[in-house]
């Protein structure tokens, strides 16, 4: 089960709440958002968490910032179902990974066909931010942003909405802690290399290679998650590789 946990320094929580605010709108004719201090007070988080969340939204093209003027609404993100919290609370990490293995290779495949050059630049920038992150919170934040950029580049609104439901779980601190343990050791460098493989395949306009690179990336994470959580309950069996071949 995934609890609804929050923390003053959890940028993932701040990002999710800011997405909700963007979907609801009501920022006035100029689309200007409240200041970082006002957002931090409204969301009950630290300004550092708000700043990081706004950086992700800016990288995704959802908001833009002007020096000395503030932050303004850009393209609005795909909406999530109103009861997404209940959906997330009723699932677990392995169910989420099984769904990710079904849809994210297809998203990478479509992104290889439809991604714009500017989106490829953004993907590489997000991959760089993941590598340069110095703590688990930032790493998880930028990792989620990279996978969402790939989903956006697929240009399928229904797929993006489903992806957002799945990605909602990233705000949970328990998920972040388990993922960070799963990426420990050589898992970090392997994940970085796999991100580059995915982006390279998308840039090469090679749908089959992009899907396969994403599939291998998620399979590695799934296997590591199983090892990290196996002591908490019954043994969980990973999906056979032949069952997750991209279409």
JOJOKA-V290456 format. One record per residue. RES is the residue in one letter. PSI is psi in radians with two decimals (none if undefined). OMEGA is omega in radians with two decimals (* if undefined). D_CENTER is the distance of its C-alpha to the mean C-alpha in Angstrom with 2 decimals. Layout:
res = (RES,RES)
psi = (PSI,PSI)
omega = (OMEGA,OMEGA)
d_center = (D_CENTER,D_CENTER)
//
This chain:
res = (X,X,X,X,X,X,X,X,X,X,X,X,X,X,X,X,X,X,X,X,X,X,X,X,X,X,X,X,X,X,X,X,X,X,X,X,X,X,X,X,X,X,X,X,X,X,X,X,X,X,X,X,X,X,X,X,X,X,X,X,X,X,X,X,X,X,X,X,X,X,X,X,X,X,X,X,X,X,X,X,X,X,X,X,X,X,X,X,X,X,X,X,X,X,X,X,X,X,X,X,X,X,X,X,X,X,X,X,X,X,X,X,X,X,X,X,X,X,X,X,X,X,X,X,X,X,X,X,X,X,X,X,X,X,X,X,X,X,X,X,X,X,X,X,X,X,X,X,X,X,X,X,X,X,X,X,X,X,X,X,X,X,X,X,X,X,X,X,X,X,X,X,X,X,X,X,X,X,X,X,X,X,X,X,X,X,X,X,X,X,X,X,X,X,X,X,X,X,X,X,X,X,X,X,X,X,X,X,X,X,X,X,X,X,X,X,X,X,X,X,X,X,X,X,X,X,X,X,X,X,X,X,X,X,X,X,X,X,X,X,X,X,X,X,X,X,X)
psi = (2.61,1.90,2.83,1.41,2.52,2.83,2.46,-0.50,0.25,1.77,-0.47,-0.74,-0.78,-0.70,-0.76,-0.75,-0.63,-0.63,-0.74,-0.73,-0.72,-0.67,-0.64,-0.48,-2.58,0.59,0.11,3.02,-0.59,-0.08,0.40,2.32,2.77,2.89,2.87,-0.71,-0.76,-0.71,-0.73,-0.74,-0.70,-0.67,-0.24,0.58,3.02,2.76,-0.54,-0.73,-0.71,-0.74,-0.75,-0.74,-0.70,-0.58,-0.70,-0.81,-0.62,-0.71,-0.55,-0.17,0.24,-0.54,2.88,2.67,2.48,2.24,2.18,-0.14,-0.51,-2.90,2.38,2.60,2.33,-2.31,2.25,2.50,2.87,2.44,2.62,2.71,2.57,-0.51,0.51,-0.58,-0.70,-0.63,-0.83,-0.73,-0.40,0.19,-3.05,3.09,-0.71,-0.65,-0.71,-0.73,-0.65,-0.70,-0.72,-0.71,-0.42,-0.61,-0.58,-0.59,-0.62,-0.64,-0.73,-0.67,-0.80,-0.64,-0.60,-0.44,-0.46,-0.18,2.39,2.72,-0.69,-0.56,-0.60,-0.69,-0.74,-0.70,-0.78,-0.62,-0.71,-0.69,-0.66,-0.72,-0.62,-0.83,-0.61,-0.08,2.43,-0.02,2.86,-0.66,-0.82,-0.71,-0.78,-0.67,-0.88,-0.54,-0.78,-0.66,-0.68,-0.84,-0.61,-0.61,-0.70,-0.74,-0.72,-0.68,-0.28,-0.35,0.90,1.84,-0.64,-0.77,-0.74,-0.69,-0.75,-0.75,-0.74,-0.62,-0.79,-0.76,-0.31,-0.54,-0.31,-0.36,-0.30,2.28,-0.54,-0.74,-0.77,-0.74,-0.75,-0.74,-0.69,-0.69,-0.67,-0.48,0.08,2.90,-2.37,-0.07,-0.57,-0.93,-0.62,-0.77,-0.70,-0.82,-0.67,-0.65,-0.78,-0.69,-0.73,-0.84,-0.72,-0.71,-0.68,-0.75,-0.55,-0.02,0.76,1.58,-0.77,-0.76,-0.67,-0.76,-0.75,-0.68,-0.72,-0.72,-0.80,-0.65,-0.82,-0.61,-0.71,-0.79,-0.72,-0.79,-0.71,-0.65,-0.68,-0.76,-0.65,-0.50,-0.04,-0.47,-0.16,-0.16,-2.85,2.65,2.29,2.28,2.24,2.69,2.38,2.52,-0.59,-0.30,-0.20,0.40,2.36,2.55,none)
omega = (-3.09,-3.12,3.11,-3.06,3.08,-3.13,-3.10,-3.10,-3.11,-3.12,3.10,3.09,3.13,3.13,-3.13,3.14,3.09,3.07,3.11,3.12,-3.14,-3.13,-3.12,3.10,3.13,-3.12,-3.14,-3.05,-3.10,3.11,-3.10,3.09,3.03,3.11,3.11,-3.13,3.13,3.12,3.14,3.13,-3.11,-3.09,-3.12,3.12,3.12,3.14,3.11,3.13,3.12,-3.12,3.13,-3.14,3.11,3.08,3.12,-3.14,3.09,3.11,3.13,-3.12,-3.12,3.09,3.03,-3.07,3.09,-3.12,3.09,-3.10,3.11,-3.10,-3.05,3.14,3.05,3.10,-3.11,-3.13,3.07,-3.09,3.03,3.07,-3.08,-3.10,-3.11,3.12,3.12,3.11,-3.12,-3.11,-3.09,-3.11,3.08,-3.03,-3.07,3.07,3.14,3.13,3.11,3.12,3.11,3.13,3.12,-3.00,-3.03,3.01,3.10,3.09,3.10,3.12,3.13,3.12,3.10,3.13,-2.90,-3.07,3.08,3.10,3.14,3.12,3.07,3.08,-3.14,3.11,-3.12,3.10,3.12,3.08,3.10,3.13,3.08,-3.11,-3.06,-3.13,-3.06,3.10,-3.05,-3.11,-3.14,-3.14,-3.14,-3.13,-3.09,3.07,3.09,3.14,3.12,-3.13,3.12,3.09,3.08,3.12,3.11,-3.09,3.09,3.10,3.04,-3.00,-3.14,3.07,-3.10,3.12,3.09,3.12,-3.11,3.07,3.14,-3.06,3.14,-3.08,-3.11,3.13,-3.08,-3.07,3.11,3.09,-3.13,-3.11,-3.13,3.12,-3.13,3.08,-3.14,-3.13,-3.08,-3.14,-3.13,3.12,-3.13,-3.10,3.10,3.14,3.11,-3.13,3.13,3.06,3.14,3.12,3.14,-3.11,3.12,3.14,3.10,3.13,3.13,-3.13,-3.13,-3.04,-3.10,3.14,3.13,3.12,-3.12,3.13,3.11,-3.14,-3.13,3.11,-3.11,3.09,3.11,3.14,3.13,-3.13,3.13,3.09,3.11,-3.14,-3.11,-3.04,-3.05,-3.12,-3.10,-3.09,-3.12,3.12,3.13,-3.10,3.10,3.09,3.07,-3.09,-3.10,3.14,-3.08,3.06,3.12,-3.14,*)
d_center = (19.57,16.68,18.35,17.43,17.55,17.37,18.44,19.77,17.72,14.34,12.16,9.28,12.14,13.36,10.30,10.46,14.21,14.26,12.45,15.27,17.81,16.90,17.32,20.63,21.91,25.33,25.03,28.38,29.66,28.13,24.63,24.70,22.40,24.06,24.34,21.98,24.71,25.02,21.31,21.35,24.46,23.27,20.05,21.87,19.70,20.68,20.76,18.82,15.76,16.35,16.86,13.61,11.70,14.06,13.48,9.84,11.30,14.11,12.31,10.82,14.44,14.26,16.71,19.20,21.38,25.06,26.87,29.17,28.31,24.95,21.59,21.80,19.92,18.87,17.47,16.30,13.00,13.55,15.02,14.19,17.19,19.11,19.20,15.53,16.19,19.03,17.15,14.64,17.70,19.58,17.47,16.69,14.46,16.54,16.52,12.76,13.01,15.95,14.27,11.37,14.39,16.05,13.74,11.36,14.57,15.96,13.19,13.79,17.44,17.43,15.58,18.46,20.83,19.44,17.36,19.34,20.49,18.83,15.39,16.26,17.25,13.99,12.16,14.82,14.56,10.91,12.05,15.00,13.30,11.62,15.22,16.85,15.01,17.75,16.23,13.72,12.19,11.61,10.47,7.71,6.81,7.17,5.73,2.02,4.42,6.29,5.11,5.02,8.19,9.60,9.34,11.01,13.48,14.62,16.26,16.48,15.89,16.35,13.83,11.23,12.43,12.25,8.66,8.03,10.46,8.88,5.45,8.13,9.30,7.08,9.66,12.36,14.16,15.58,12.39,11.56,15.23,15.50,12.66,14.33,17.62,16.56,15.68,19.01,21.91,21.53,18.12,16.61,18.67,18.21,14.41,14.98,17.62,15.66,13.01,16.17,17.71,15.03,15.26,19.02,19.40,17.68,19.90,22.84,22.40,22.66,20.87,22.19,21.26,17.66,17.33,19.15,17.14,13.85,15.96,17.40,14.21,13.04,16.70,17.00,14.21,15.82,19.21,18.41,16.95,20.19,22.27,20.74,21.20,24.41,26.63,25.30,26.66,27.92,26.93,23.97,24.51,21.87,22.11,24.65,23.42,25.70,23.98,20.64,22.17,20.61,22.91)
//
